[in-house]
């Protein structure tokens, strides 16, 4: 029986060596290409500008400090990836899954990410200037001090997101966005037309920073604390 058990153990090791998990680990050394599998790989501090990673499996991949400017990550799955101080500036990310990523101080400037999911993502101080984000989801995302200068936020979902000190003041809303239960402490909404926004409540507006040109949904009014002092941090 001992010999039989040893044989079974050896067989298990052989099967493991040829399992999909082992094959996936070997893919970490492969060159960038569509639909590759870099799950849980370490790709830190690399120059991957313009890489074609459309439809790739990038779950849990570590892209810290990596330059992915202009890359194609359409429909790629980056759930739980690490993108701290990484750049996806000008990347194509339509329909990509960025759920639960860690992307503190990362740049998504001018990214095309219509329909992408950033649900539950850590995006403190992230730069979304000029980003095309129509239909994207930021539900439950951490967006403290995130910058949405000139970003298109039509139909974006900010439900339950932390928008503390985020700057939405120069963003574009060409249709309703959802702010249900979003935390909006000192969120910059000066000049915005939020008349069609869903889920906004007076308590959120009282915490936010608007001005005389901010348009609010029916039933909500500007607090006496507006306008807020400039934020120099």
C-alpha atoms as a printed R data frame, in Angstrom:
    type eleno elety resid chain resno       x      y       z
1   ATOM     1    CA   UNK     A     1   0.000  0.000   0.000
2   ATOM     2    CA   UNK     A     2   2.909  2.376   0.720
3   ATOM     3    CA   UNK     A     3   4.258  1.826  -2.793
4   ATOM     4    CA   UNK     A     4   0.799  2.397  -4.220
5   ATOM     5    CA   UNK     A     5   0.508  5.654  -2.275
6   ATOM     6    CA   UNK     A     6   3.899  6.832  -3.526
7   ATOM     7    CA   UNK     A     7   2.874  6.101  -7.100
8   ATOM     8    CA   UNK     A     8  -0.298  8.095  -6.658
9   ATOM     9    CA   UNK     A     9   1.710 10.968  -5.212
10  ATOM    10    CA   UNK     A    10   4.086 10.920  -8.186
11  ATOM    11    CA   UNK     A    11   1.142 10.843 -10.591
12  ATOM    12    CA   UNK     A    12  -0.397 13.841  -8.826
13  ATOM    13    CA   UNK     A    13   2.841 15.804  -9.233
14  ATOM    14    CA   UNK     A    14   2.980 14.976 -12.933
15  ATOM    15    CA   UNK     A    15  -0.619 16.054 -13.426
16  ATOM    16    CA   UNK     A    16   0.041 19.268 -11.508
17  ATOM    17    CA   UNK     A    17   2.986 20.103 -13.747
18  ATOM    18    CA   UNK     A    18   0.702 19.996 -16.783
19  ATOM    19    CA   UNK     A    19  -2.295 21.646 -15.169
20  ATOM    20    CA   UNK     A    20  -3.753 24.955 -16.411
21  ATOM    21    CA   UNK     A    21  -2.408 26.622 -13.255
22  ATOM    22    CA   UNK     A    22   1.159 25.652 -14.073
23  ATOM    23    CA   UNK     A    23   0.703 26.718 -17.684
24  ATOM    24    CA   UNK     A    24  -0.637 30.058 -16.526
25  ATOM    25    CA   UNK     A    25   2.435 30.679 -14.377
26  ATOM    26    CA   UNK     A    26   4.658 29.995 -17.369
27  ATOM    27    CA   UNK     A    27   2.844 32.727 -19.321
28  ATOM    28    CA   UNK     A    28   4.415 35.408 -17.112
29  ATOM    29    CA   UNK     A    29   7.453 35.438 -19.396
30  ATOM    30    CA   UNK     A    30   5.424 35.788 -22.591
31  ATOM    31    CA   UNK     A    31   5.383 38.964 -24.663
32  ATOM    32    CA   UNK     A    32   2.343 41.215 -24.670
33  ATOM    33    CA   UNK     A    33  -0.406 40.021 -27.002
34  ATOM    34    CA   UNK     A    34  -4.214 39.900 -27.071
35  ATOM    35    CA   UNK     A    35  -5.962 37.440 -24.758
36  ATOM    36    CA   UNK     A    36  -2.758 36.392 -22.996
37  ATOM    37    CA   UNK     A    37  -2.820 35.167 -19.414
38  ATOM    38    CA   UNK     A    38  -0.686 37.182 -16.996
39  ATOM    39    CA   UNK     A    39  -2.826 36.413 -13.966
40  ATOM    40    CA   UNK     A    40  -0.948 37.131 -10.723
41  ATOM    41    CA   UNK     A    41   2.232 37.953 -12.689
42  ATOM    42    CA   UNK     A    42   4.675 40.673 -11.638
43  ATOM    43    CA   UNK     A    43   5.024 43.340 -14.336
44  ATOM    44    CA   UNK     A    44   6.359 46.202 -12.236
45  ATOM    45    CA   UNK     A    45   8.221 49.251 -13.530
46  ATOM    46    CA   UNK     A    46   8.065 48.218 -17.202
47  ATOM    47    CA   UNK     A    47   7.696 50.172 -20.441
48  ATOM    48    CA   UNK     A    48   4.624 48.669 -22.106
49  ATOM    49    CA   UNK     A    49   3.359 51.701 -24.021
50  ATOM    50    CA   UNK     A    50   1.065 50.799 -26.879
51  ATOM    51    CA   UNK     A    51   0.923 47.115 -25.974
52  ATOM    52    CA   UNK     A    52  -2.046 45.148 -27.289
53  ATOM    53    CA   UNK     A    53  -3.584 43.337 -24.326
54  ATOM    54    CA   UNK     A    54  -7.161 43.248 -25.552
55  ATOM    55    CA   UNK     A    55  -9.190 40.611 -23.752
56  ATOM    56    CA   UNK     A    56  -6.210 39.603 -21.587
57  ATOM    57    CA   UNK     A    57  -6.480 37.920 -18.207
58  ATOM    58    CA   UNK     A    58  -4.675 40.373 -15.913
59  ATOM    59    CA   UNK     A    59  -6.378 39.433 -12.662
60  ATOM    60    CA   UNK     A    60  -4.123 40.287  -9.735
61  ATOM    61    CA   UNK     A    61  -1.247 41.362 -11.992
62  ATOM    62    CA   UNK     A    62   1.225 43.816 -10.430
63  ATOM    63    CA   UNK     A    63   1.717 46.781 -12.782
64  ATOM    64    CA   UNK     A    64   3.098 49.173 -10.149
65  ATOM    65    CA   UNK     A    65   4.985 52.067 -11.793
66  ATOM    66    CA   UNK     A    66   4.489 50.488 -15.231
67  ATOM    67    CA   UNK     A    67   3.873 52.658 -18.290
68  ATOM    68    CA   UNK     A    68   0.861 51.368 -20.240
69  ATOM    69    CA   UNK     A    69   0.211 54.655 -22.041
70  ATOM    70    CA   UNK     A    70  -1.694 54.097 -25.258
71  ATOM    71    CA   UNK     A    71  -2.113 50.382 -24.548
72  ATOM    72    CA   UNK     A    72  -5.143 48.420 -25.700
73  ATOM    73    CA   UNK     A    73  -6.835 46.749 -22.733
74  ATOM    74    CA   UNK     A    74 -10.332 46.613 -24.196
75  ATOM    75    CA   UNK     A    75 -12.427 43.961 -22.436
76  ATOM    76    CA   UNK     A    76  -9.371 42.907 -20.402
77  ATOM    77    CA   UNK     A    77  -9.914 41.630 -16.876
78  ATOM    78    CA   UNK     A    78  -7.715 43.568 -14.429
79  ATOM    79    CA   UNK     A    79  -9.704 42.755 -11.302
80  ATOM    80    CA   UNK     A    80  -7.586 43.156  -8.151
81  ATOM    81    CA   UNK     A    81  -4.556 44.230 -10.227
82  ATOM    82    CA   UNK     A    82  -2.039 46.608  -8.663
83  ATOM    83    CA   UNK     A    83  -1.571 49.796 -10.667
84  ATOM    84    CA   UNK     A    84  -0.024 52.077  -8.061
85  ATOM    85    CA   UNK     A    85   1.546 55.098  -9.814
86  ATOM    86    CA   UNK     A    86   1.072 53.342 -13.151
87  ATOM    87    CA   UNK     A    87   0.074 55.149 -16.341
88  ATOM    88    CA   UNK     A    88  -2.737 54.186 -18.677
89  ATOM    89    CA   UNK     A    89  -2.778 57.620 -20.262
90  ATOM    90    CA   UNK     A    90  -4.548 57.540 -23.608
91  ATOM    91    CA   UNK     A    91  -5.193 53.797 -23.289
92  ATOM    92    CA   UNK     A    92  -8.162 52.050 -24.888
93  ATOM    93    CA   UNK     A    93 -10.050 50.352 -22.085
94  ATOM    94    CA   UNK     A    94 -13.641 50.110 -23.308
95  ATOM    95    CA   UNK     A    95 -15.475 47.426 -21.356
96  ATOM    96    CA   UNK     A    96 -12.421 46.592 -19.234
97  ATOM    97    CA   UNK     A    97 -12.806 45.291 -15.701
98  ATOM    98    CA   UNK     A    98 -10.816 47.371 -13.189
99  ATOM    99    CA   UNK     A    99 -12.891 46.203 -10.212
100 ATOM   100    CA   UNK     A   100 -11.029 46.247  -6.889
101 ATOM   101    CA   UNK     A   101  -7.766 47.465  -8.424
102 ATOM   102    CA   UNK     A   102  -5.256 49.334  -6.277
103 ATOM   103    CA   UNK     A   103  -4.348 52.430  -8.282
104 ATOM   104    CA   UNK     A   104  -3.256 55.167  -5.895
105 ATOM   105    CA   UNK     A   105  -1.858 58.187  -7.790
106 ATOM   106    CA   UNK     A   106  -2.233 56.448 -11.156
107 ATOM   107    CA   UNK     A   107  -2.939 58.240 -14.415
108 ATOM   108    CA   UNK     A   108  -5.976 57.412 -16.516
109 ATOM   109    CA   UNK     A   109  -5.770 60.759 -18.316
110 ATOM   110    CA   UNK     A   110  -7.491 60.718 -21.714
111 ATOM   111    CA   UNK     A   111  -8.298 57.030 -21.350
112 ATOM   112    CA   UNK     A   112 -11.204 55.695 -23.418
113 ATOM   113    CA   UNK     A   113 -13.035 53.562 -20.878
114 ATOM   114    CA   UNK     A   114 -16.694 53.677 -21.826
115 ATOM   115    CA   UNK     A   115 -18.599 50.938 -20.032
116 ATOM   116    CA   UNK     A   116 -15.604 49.958 -17.887
117 ATOM   117    CA   UNK     A   117 -15.984 48.870 -14.276
118 ATOM   118    CA   UNK     A   118 -13.971 50.469 -11.479
119 ATOM   119    CA   UNK     A   119 -16.263 49.068  -8.796
120 ATOM   120    CA   UNK     A   120 -14.625 48.827  -5.401
121 ATOM   121    CA   UNK     A   121 -11.339 50.214  -6.773
122 ATOM   122    CA   UNK     A   122  -8.766 52.144  -4.723
123 ATOM   123    CA   UNK     A   123  -8.278 55.284  -6.811
124 ATOM   124    CA   UNK     A   124  -7.161 57.951  -4.360
125 ATOM   125    CA   UNK     A   125  -5.544 60.898  -6.182
126 ATOM   126    CA   UNK     A   126  -5.963 59.154  -9.549
127 ATOM   127    CA   UNK     A   127  -5.945 61.371 -12.626
128 ATOM   128    CA   UNK     A   128  -8.930 60.969 -14.970
129 ATOM   129    CA   UNK     A   129  -8.453 64.281 -16.795
130 ATOM   130    CA   UNK     A   130 -10.007 64.139 -20.245
131 ATOM   131    CA   UNK     A   131 -11.122 60.528 -19.756
132 ATOM   132    CA   UNK     A   132 -14.068 59.158 -21.729
133 ATOM   133    CA   UNK     A   133 -16.042 57.331 -19.034
134 ATOM   134    CA   UNK     A   134 -19.633 57.220 -20.289
135 ATOM   135    CA   UNK     A   135 -21.486 54.336 -18.679
136 ATOM   136    CA   UNK     A   136 -18.580 53.412 -16.387
137 ATOM   137    CA   UNK     A   137 -19.158 52.159 -12.862
138 ATOM   138    CA   UNK     A   138 -17.353 53.567  -9.828
139 ATOM   139    CA   UNK     A   139 -19.698 51.963  -7.329
140 ATOM   140    CA   UNK     A   140 -18.087 51.661  -3.876
141 ATOM   141    CA   UNK     A   141 -14.795 53.025  -5.267
142 ATOM   142    CA   UNK     A   142 -12.373 55.096  -3.188
143 ATOM   143    CA   UNK     A   143 -11.904 58.337  -5.157
144 ATOM   144    CA   UNK     A   144 -10.509 60.720  -2.570
145 ATOM   145    CA   UNK     A   145  -8.928 63.717  -4.369
146 ATOM   146    CA   UNK     A   146  -9.367 62.082  -7.777
147 ATOM   147    CA   UNK     A   147  -9.262 64.565 -10.659
148 ATOM   148    CA   UNK     A   148 -11.934 64.410 -13.380
149 ATOM   149    CA   UNK     A   149 -10.954 67.598 -15.219
150 ATOM   150    CA   UNK     A   150 -12.791 67.684 -18.572
151 ATOM   151    CA   UNK     A   151 -13.765 64.001 -18.212
152 ATOM   152    CA   UNK     A   152 -17.020 62.791 -19.798
153 ATOM   153    CA   UNK     A   153 -19.094 61.218 -17.029
154 ATOM   154    CA   UNK     A   154 -22.398 60.656 -18.804
155 ATOM   155    CA   UNK     A   155 -24.289 57.819 -17.155
156 ATOM   156    CA   UNK     A   156 -21.519 57.078 -14.645
157 ATOM   157    CA   UNK     A   157 -22.469 55.278 -11.439
158 ATOM   158    CA   UNK     A   158 -20.909 56.735  -8.274
159 ATOM   159    CA   UNK     A   159 -23.254 54.864  -5.920
160 ATOM   160    CA   UNK     A   160 -21.693 54.357  -2.462
161 ATOM   161    CA   UNK     A   161 -18.375 55.787  -3.726
162 ATOM   162    CA   UNK     A   162 -16.101 57.941  -1.589
163 ATOM   163    CA   UNK     A   163 -15.748 61.191  -3.536
164 ATOM   164    CA   UNK     A   164 -14.154 63.107  -0.692
165 ATOM   165    CA   UNK     A   165 -12.301 66.139  -2.140
166 ATOM   166    CA   UNK     A   166 -12.603 64.719  -5.668
167 ATOM   167    CA   UNK     A   167 -12.761 67.375  -8.387
168 ATOM   168    CA   UNK     A   168 -15.706 67.003 -10.769
169 ATOM   169    CA   UNK     A   169 -16.046 70.720 -11.409
170 ATOM   170    CA   UNK     A   170 -14.970 70.699 -15.057
171 ATOM   171    CA   UNK     A   171 -16.384 67.310 -16.007
172 ATOM   172    CA   UNK     A   172 -19.141 66.844 -18.573
173 ATOM   173    CA   UNK     A   173 -22.479 65.216 -17.774
174 ATOM   174    CA   UNK     A   174 -24.453 64.860 -21.011
175 ATOM   175    CA   UNK     A   175 -26.959 62.610 -19.278
176 ATOM   176    CA   UNK     A   176 -27.870 61.499 -15.756
177 ATOM   177    CA   UNK     A   177 -25.259 60.099 -13.392
178 ATOM   178    CA   UNK     A   178 -26.010 58.218 -10.177
179 ATOM   179    CA   UNK     A   179 -24.774 59.411  -6.779
180 ATOM   180    CA   UNK     A   180 -26.822 57.233  -4.437
181 ATOM   181    CA   UNK     A   181 -25.233 57.259  -0.953
182 ATOM   182    CA   UNK     A   182 -21.954 58.629  -2.324
183 ATOM   183    CA   UNK     A   183 -19.820 60.418   0.283
184 ATOM   184    CA   UNK     A   184 -19.260 63.925  -1.063
185 ATOM   185    CA   UNK     A   185 -17.226 65.737   1.582
186 ATOM   186    CA   UNK     A   186 -15.782 68.828  -0.135
187 ATOM   187    CA   UNK     A   187 -16.373 67.271  -3.563
188 ATOM   188    CA   UNK     A   188 -15.878 70.026  -6.135
189 ATOM   189    CA   UNK     A   189 -19.052 70.400  -8.204
190 ATOM   190    CA   UNK     A   190 -18.762 74.067  -9.162
191 ATOM   191    CA   UNK     A   191 -20.417 74.894 -12.458
192 ATOM   192    CA   UNK     A   192 -21.890 71.426 -12.963
193 ATOM   193    CA   UNK     A   193 -25.355 70.749 -14.306
194 ATOM   194    CA   UNK     A   194 -26.520 68.014 -11.958
195 ATOM   195    CA   UNK     A   195 -30.209 68.689 -12.510
196 ATOM   196    CA   UNK     A   196 -30.648 65.215 -14.005
197 ATOM   197    CA   UNK     A   197 -28.488 63.362 -11.462
198 ATOM   198    CA   UNK     A   198 -30.054 60.440  -9.632
199 ATOM   199    CA   UNK     A   199 -29.692 59.591  -5.961
200 ATOM   200    CA   UNK     A   200 -28.524 63.009  -4.761
201 ATOM   201    CA   UNK     A   201 -29.774 64.107  -1.341
202 ATOM   202    CA   UNK     A   202 -29.559 67.429   0.457
203 ATOM   203    CA   UNK     A   203 -27.096 66.028   3.021
204 ATOM   204    CA   UNK     A   204 -24.634 65.262   0.222
205 ATOM   205    CA   UNK     A   205 -25.021 68.724  -1.292
206 ATOM   206    CA   UNK     A   206 -24.465 70.322   2.113
207 ATOM   207    CA   UNK     A   207 -21.051 68.614   2.302
208 ATOM   208    CA   UNK     A   208 -20.025 69.329  -1.290
209 ATOM   209    CA   UNK     A   209 -18.501 72.450  -2.836
210 ATOM   210    CA   UNK     A   210 -20.602 74.144  -5.488
211 ATOM   211    CA   UNK     A   211 -21.291 77.700  -6.554
212 ATOM   212    CA   UNK     A   212 -24.035 79.866  -7.999
213 ATOM   213    CA   UNK     A   213 -23.713 78.163 -11.395
214 ATOM   214    CA   UNK     A   214 -24.177 74.628 -10.024
215 ATOM   215    CA   UNK     A   215 -27.532 73.230 -11.127
216 ATOM   216    CA   UNK     A   216 -29.184 70.821  -8.712
217 ATOM   217    CA   UNK     A   217 -32.088 68.372  -9.001
218 ATOM   218    CA   UNK     A   218 -35.528 69.658  -8.116
219 ATOM   219    CA   UNK     A   219 -36.060 69.880  -4.374
220 ATOM   220    CA   UNK     A   220 -32.388 70.445  -3.509
221 ATOM   221    CA   UNK     A   221 -30.858 73.816  -2.724
222 ATOM   222    CA   UNK     A   222 -27.414 75.364  -2.410
223 ATOM   223    CA   UNK     A   223 -26.182 75.627   1.190
224 ATOM   224    CA   UNK     A   224 -25.028 78.927   2.656
225 ATOM   225    CA   UNK     A   225 -21.460 77.561   2.864
226 ATOM   226    CA   UNK     A   226 -21.038 77.852  -0.922
227 ATOM   227    CA   UNK     A   227 -18.698 78.705  -2.496
228 ATOM   228    CA   UNK     A   228 -15.974 76.760  -0.665
229 ATOM   229    CA   UNK     A   229 -12.432 78.099  -0.285
230 ATOM   230    CA   UNK     A   230  -9.941 76.980  -2.931
231 ATOM   231    CA   UNK     A   231  -8.247 73.689  -2.227
232 ATOM   232    CA   UNK     A   232  -4.500 74.189  -2.554
233 ATOM   233    CA   UNK     A   233  -3.473 70.667  -1.500
